[in-house]
Amino acid sequence: MKKINLSVTGCMGKMGQQIIKSSNKRKEFKLVSFTESRVINKKILGIKISKNDIGSFKKTDVIIDFTVPKCTLEVLKFATKLKKRVVIGTTGFNKKEEILIKKFSKKIPILKAGNMSLGVNLLMYLTEIASKSLGNNFLSKVYEVHHKHKIDYPSGTALMLGKGIANGKNKSLFSMIGKKFLNKKQFPYSKKINFNSIRKGEVIGEHEVSFSSGKEIIKLNHESFDRALYSEGALTAAKWLMKKKSGLYSMRDLLNFK
């Protein structure tokens, strides 16, 4: 079996380290390069960490990117020139950056997901069904908890769930986003979608979608206990992407949720 050459960007970050650890255990992958946005004089598994540049990705088949939006867009430029596939787990993109990613996907296969977990993607699917079924008589909100080191808020997963609510109502996420709270004990429902983000300790990830009619509340939730959940999902995405043509894909495409 021909191995899939893999590059990991943001290799010194929490997810970068976890992807390296998980991929090193899987026989179908061969790690060929590790990159960071700055020069780091260090080796991982005998491979020298390099800066993001075109030379770092020449030997790869797939790049897995869990970094920050600025870095992701830089990596996509190199990947497009070299016709390489990219799995994006980075979150925090603005509307303009999302449009740029769509443009890149016309030239190379890209799988982008705010969360690589099977459970979370199932939760998004169920959220969409609930939103559609409950209609406009129910208001909604999204609650999420992550470790204290996470900078962006709401999390990419929280926004994914918000998109599930919006999809259920045949509306765009951007038109439905309400207030964004940080570290609030309580936060209100709204005709739009309000978000509350908690940053504490070393929590890997907790997410909850709530729907309220004023007479009853329906809650859908998911809790992560192991970061390997995300790295395994990213590696499954990388393998799946090898057979795909140019385009922008999601975990929903991979999991074949209708």
C-alpha positions in Angstrom: 0.0 0.0 0.0 1.3 3.4 -1.0 1.6 5.6 2.0 0.1 9.1 2.1 2.8 11.8 2.6 1.6 14.1 5.3 2.6 17.7 6.4 1.5 19.2 9.7 1.4 22.9 10.1 1.4 24.6 13.5 3.3 21.5 14.6 4.2 23.0 18.0 0.6 23.7 19.0 -1.7 21.4 20.9 -3.5 20.0 17.9 -0.3 19.8 15.8 1.4 17.7 18.5 -1.7 15.5 18.7 -1.9 14.9 14.9 1.8 14.0 14.8 1.2 11.5 17.7 -1.8 9.9 16.1 -0.4 9.8 12.5 2.8 8.2 13.7 0.7 5.2 14.9 -1.1 4.8 11.6 0.6 2.7 8.9 -1.1 4.5 5.9 0.6 7.8 6.7 4.2 9.0 6.3 5.2 12.2 8.0 7.3 14.3 5.6 7.3 17.9 7.0 6.4 19.9 10.1 6.0 23.7 9.8 5.5 26.8 11.9 5.0 30.4 10.9 8.4 31.3 12.3 11.8 29.7 12.4 12.3 27.1 15.2 15.6 25.3 15.6 14.2 22.0 16.6 13.5 18.5 15.2 10.4 16.2 15.7 10.9 12.5 15.0 14.2 13.4 13.2 12.5 15.9 10.9 13.6 19.5 11.2 10.8 22.0 11.7 10.6 24.4 8.8 9.0 27.7 8.1 5.8 27.8 5.9 7.2 28.1 2.4 6.8 26.3 -0.9 9.8 24.0 -0.3 8.2 22.6 2.9 5.2 21.1 1.0 6.8 19.8 -2.2 6.9 16.2 -1.1 3.5 16.1 0.6 0.2 14.7 -0.5 -2.0 16.3 2.1 -1.4 19.2 4.5 -3.3 19.2 7.9 -3.7 22.7 9.2 -4.8 23.6 12.8 -3.3 27.1 13.1 -4.8 30.7 12.8 -6.6 32.2 9.8 -3.6 34.3 8.6 -1.4 31.2 8.6 -4.0 29.0 7.0 -4.4 31.4 4.0 -0.6 31.5 3.7 -0.5 27.7 3.5 -3.4 27.6 1.0 -1.4 29.9 -1.4 1.5 27.4 -1.3 -0.8 24.4 -1.6 -2.6 25.9 -4.6 0.7 26.5 -6.4 1.8 22.9 -5.8 -1.7 21.3 -6.2 -1.8 19.8 -2.8 -4.8 18.8 -0.7 -5.5 20.6 2.6 -7.5 19.6 5.7 -8.4 22.8 7.6 -9.3 22.5 11.3 -8.4 26.2 12.0 -11.3 28.3 13.3 -12.0 32.1 13.6 -12.3 33.0 9.9 -14.2 36.2 9.0 -16.6 36.4 6.0 -13.9 37.7 3.7 -11.5 34.9 4.6 -14.3 32.3 4.1 -14.8 33.7 0.6 -11.0 33.3 -0.1 -11.0 29.7 1.0 -13.9 29.0 -1.5 -11.8 30.5 -4.2 -8.8 28.3 -3.3 -11.1 25.2 -3.3 -11.8 25.8 -7.0 -8.2 24.7 -7.7 -7.5 22.1 -5.0 -9.5 19.7 -2.8 -10.1 21.3 0.7 -11.9 19.8 3.6 -12.8 22.4 6.2 -14.5 21.7 9.5 -14.7 23.6 12.8 -14.7 20.3 14.5 -13.4 16.9 13.2 -15.4 14.8 15.7 -18.0 12.3 14.4 -20.1 13.1 17.5 -20.0 16.9 17.0 -20.9 16.6 13.3 -23.8 14.3 14.2 -24.8 17.0 16.8 -24.8 19.6 14.1 -27.0 17.4 11.9 -29.5 16.8 14.8 -29.4 20.6 15.5 -30.5 21.3 12.0 -33.3 18.8 12.2 -34.5 20.2 15.5 -34.3 23.8 14.3 -36.4 22.9 11.2 -38.9 20.9 13.2 -39.4 23.4 16.0 -39.8 26.4 13.7 -40.1 30.1 14.7 -42.0 29.4 18.0 -38.7 28.4 19.6 -35.7 30.7 20.3 -32.2 29.3 20.4 -28.7 29.8 21.9 -25.4 28.1 21.9 -23.1 27.5 25.0 -19.5 26.3 24.8 -16.5 25.7 27.1 -12.9 25.4 26.1 -9.4 25.5 27.8 -8.1 28.9 29.0 -5.5 29.0 26.1 -8.1 29.2 23.3 -8.2 32.7 21.9 -11.1 32.9 19.5 -14.7 32.9 20.5 -17.3 31.7 19.8 -15.4 28.5 19.0 -15.5 27.1 15.4 -17.7 24.2 16.8 -20.2 26.7 18.3 -20.4 28.5 15.0 -21.0 25.1 13.3 -23.9 24.5 15.6 -25.1 28.0 14.9 -25.0 27.2 11.2 -27.1 24.1 11.9 -29.7 26.3 13.5 -29.6 28.7 10.6 -29.8 25.9 8.0 -32.9 24.6 9.7 -34.6 27.9 9.1 -33.2 28.3 5.6 -31.2 31.4 6.6 -27.5 32.2 6.5 -25.4 32.0 9.7 -24.2 35.6 9.3 -27.7 36.9 9.3 -28.6 34.9 12.4 -25.6 35.7 14.7 -26.8 37.6 17.7 -24.7 38.6 20.8 -21.4 37.0 21.7 -20.8 36.7 25.4 -17.6 35.6 27.2 -17.5 33.9 30.6 -21.1 34.8 31.5 -22.9 32.7 34.1 -26.2 33.2 32.3 -27.1 34.6 28.9 -30.5 35.1 27.2 -32.3 33.5 24.3 -32.9 35.7 21.3 -34.7 35.7 17.9 -31.2 35.5 16.6 -28.6 33.1 17.9 -26.7 34.2 21.1 -23.4 32.6 22.0 -21.7 32.2 25.4 -18.1 31.1 25.5 -16.4 29.9 28.7 -12.6 29.8 28.9 -11.3 27.8 31.9 -8.7 25.3 33.0 -7.7 22.6 30.4 -11.2 21.7 29.2 -11.0 20.0 25.8 -14.5 20.9 24.7 -18.2 21.1 25.8 -21.0 22.3 23.5 -24.7 22.7 24.1 -27.6 23.9 21.9 -30.8 25.0 23.6 -34.2 25.7 22.1 -36.9 27.4 24.2 -40.6 28.2 23.6 -41.0 29.8 27.0 -43.0 26.7 28.1 -40.3 24.1 27.5 -36.6 23.8 26.8 -34.9 21.2 24.5 -31.2 20.7 24.8 -28.6 18.9 22.6 -25.1 18.5 23.9 -21.7 17.0 23.4 -18.6 16.6 25.6 -15.1 15.7 24.5 -12.6 13.9 26.8 -9.7 13.2 24.6 -8.0 15.5 21.9 -7.2 12.3 19.9 -10.8 12.4 18.9 -10.0 15.4 16.7 -6.7 14.2 15.3 -8.2 10.9 14.3 -11.0 12.7 12.5 -8.5 14.9 10.7 -6.5 11.9 9.6 -9.7 10.2 8.3 -10.5 13.4 6.4 -7.0 13.4 4.9 -7.3 9.9 3.7 -10.8 10.6 2.3 -9.6 13.7 0.5 -7.1 11.8 -1.5 -9.9 10.5 -3.8 -11.6 13.8 -4.3 -11.4 16.4 -7.0 -11.1 20.2 -6.4 -13.9 21.5 -4.1 -14.7 22.6 -0.6 -15.8 19.7 1.5 -17.0 19.2 5.1 -17.1 16.3 7.6 -20.8 16.1 6.7 -19.7 15.1 3.1 -17.3 12.5 4.5 -19.9 11.1 6.9 -22.6 11.2 4.1 -25.2 12.9 6.2 -28.1 13.8 3.9 
